[in-house]
Structure formats: C-alpha cells, structure tokens
Amino acid sequence: MPNLLFICSRNQLRSPTAEAVFAALPGIETDSAGLADDAACPLDADQLAWADLICVMEKRHRALLTRRFKHHLKGKKLVCLDIPDNYSYMQPELVQLLQQRVPRHLVL
C-alpha cells in the first residue's frame, strides 16, 4: 500500500485537498503537511520516513524541503506537481489538476 505525503506551505489549501482526494482511493494512505513555521500541520521527519511518494506543490517547496530534510529524503521518490497557490480548499480546478498530475507518479 503506497503512502502519499503532500506538502505545501501552510497545509491549509493545496496539500489537504490532495490528501482528501487520494484518501478516497482504495489501497492508498495519505497525509499532508506544510513547510511554513505557522503551518496547520508542520512537516516532521516521521512523516517523511512513513512516505513512499512525496509530492510538493512548487519548486520552492522542493528546494526548502531538500535544504531542511536532505538526510531524510534518501531513497524517497520526490515529485513537484507545479501547482501554484491560486486555489481554495477542494476547489474543482485544484482537484482536477491533482487528478491529472499525481496518478502518473503512483508506480512505486
């Protein structure tokens, strides 16, 4: 069962949406976190250890994640979905983008 971790800045809109969308699929476990100090759920090393696939929303998230948690990323599949912070929680356009961009990375 793949464990998917979705990361954005504050864990309020994009990553919780992704967590909810993919949690509905059978055989997949999901979690989400944020990289900002004031994130709803700040990212921690345990989440990274748990994850099989780590999806960040923007290139700057990938850079920050790599800088802060480099030694926790060894052997992990990390992808950038290139989804800007232009959407509200569960906005249909955001859900559609996630459904288009995530499945191709599910081959673990």
DRENROSE-40031 format. One line per 10 residues: number of its first residue (from 1); their letters; for each residue y negated, x, z negated of C-alpha. Coordinates in steps of 0.02 Angstrom, whole numbers. Example, Ala and Ser with C-alpha at 12.3 -4.5 7.8 and 13.67 -1.06 7.14 Angstrom:
// DRENROSE-40031
1 = AS = 225,615,-390 ~ 53,684,-357
This chain:
// DRENROSE-40031
1 = MPNLLFICSR = 0,0,0 ~ -163,83,53 ~ -305,94,-72 ~ -475,74,11 ~ -634,132,-76 ~ -801,77,-5 ~ -959,171,-53 ~ -1144,135,-26 ~ -1299,174,-127 ~ -1313,43,-263
11 = NQLRSPTAEA = -1149,-52,-244 ~ -1238,-218,-228 ~ -1226,-274,-46 ~ -1125,-175,82 ~ -985,-97,-20 ~ -950,-254,-125 ~ -945,-355,37 ~ -819,-233,111 ~ -716,-239,-48 ~ -710,-429,-42
21 = VFAALPGIET = -672,-439,144 ~ -525,-319,140 ~ -457,-375,-29 ~ -403,-534,59 ~ -281,-437,169 ~ -101,-425,108 ~ -40,-253,60 ~ -212,-178,34 ~ -300,-136,-128 ~ -490,-118,-128
31 = DSAGLADDAA = -628,-52,-239 ~ -812,-11,-216 ~ -943,98,-296 ~ -1118,166,-274 ~ -1189,340,-270 ~ -1358,299,-350 ~ -1384,326,-535 ~ -1426,141,-555 ~ -1277,78,-453 ~ -1191,-80,-513
41 = CPLDADQLAW = -1030,23,-521 ~ -1068,209,-511 ~ -936,311,-420 ~ -819,413,-529 ~ -682,540,-498 ~ -544,418,-547 ~ -591,303,-402 ~ -582,449,-281 ~ -412,501,-348 ~ -349,322,-325
51 = ADLICVMEKR = -413,303,-146 ~ -312,336,12 ~ -459,296,126 ~ -641,319,76 ~ -770,228,181 ~ -954,269,163 ~ -1087,163,245 ~ -1206,300,305 ~ -1205,485,347 ~ -1317,521,198
61 = HRALLTRRFK = -1185,444,85 ~ -1054,561,158 ~ -1168,711,128 ~ -1207,659,-51 ~ -1025,620,-88 ~ -970,788,-20 ~ -1102,878,-120 ~ -1062,791,-285 ~ -873,770,-272 ~ -815,902,-148
71 = HHLKGKKLVC = -664,957,-251 ~ -607,776,-271 ~ -604,746,-83 ~ -471,872,-37 ~ -334,785,62 ~ -431,621,69 ~ -473,527,228 ~ -661,502,230 ~ -749,399,364 ~ -928,346,394
81 = LDIPDNYSYM = -948,168,456 ~ -1130,191,511 ~ -1188,27,436 ~ -1372,28,384 ~ -1441,-57,230 ~ -1503,-208,328 ~ -1385,-343,263 ~ -1363,-458,116 ~ -1201,-484,21 ~ -1069,-568,132
91 = QPELVQLLQQ = -1194,-590,274 ~ -1089,-642,426 ~ -1157,-500,533 ~ -1107,-373,400 ~ -934,-449,384 ~ -914,-441,573 ~ -965,-257,579 ~ -843,-215,440 ~ -702,-309,528 ~ -740,-211,687
101 = RVPRHLVL = -756,-38,610 ~ -632,-24,467 ~ -462,-76,540 ~ -451,71,661 ~ -451,187,509 ~ -312,96,416 ~ -175,201,494 ~ -147,315,346
